[in-house]
Amino acid sequence: MSFDLALAGVVAIGLLVYLVVVLMTPERF
């Protein structure tokens, strides 16, 4: 696994978690 691929995976997972948290708690941005 290359560094770029690992970094892209971490960023994608982080964005997904952020979106889930924002959608689950709309009053907390």
C-alpha positions in Angstrom: 0.0 0.0 0.0 1.4 3.3 -1.0 1.4 6.4 1.2 -0.9 8.3 -1.1 -3.5 5.5 -1.1 -3.3 5.2 2.7 -3.7 9.0 3.1 -6.7 9.1 0.7 -8.3 6.3 2.7 -7.8 8.1 6.0 -9.2 11.3 4.6 -12.2 9.5 3.1 -13.0 7.8 6.4 -12.6 11.1 8.3 -15.1 12.8 5.9 -17.6 10.0 6.3 -17.4 10.1 10.1 -17.7 13.9 10.1 -20.8 13.8 7.8 -22.4 11.1 10.0 -21.8 13.2 13.2 -23.1 16.3 11.6 -26.2 14.5 10.3 -26.9 12.8 13.6 -26.4 16.0 15.6 -27.6 18.9 13.4 -27.3 21.4 16.3 -23.6 20.7 16.7 -21.5 21.9 13.7 
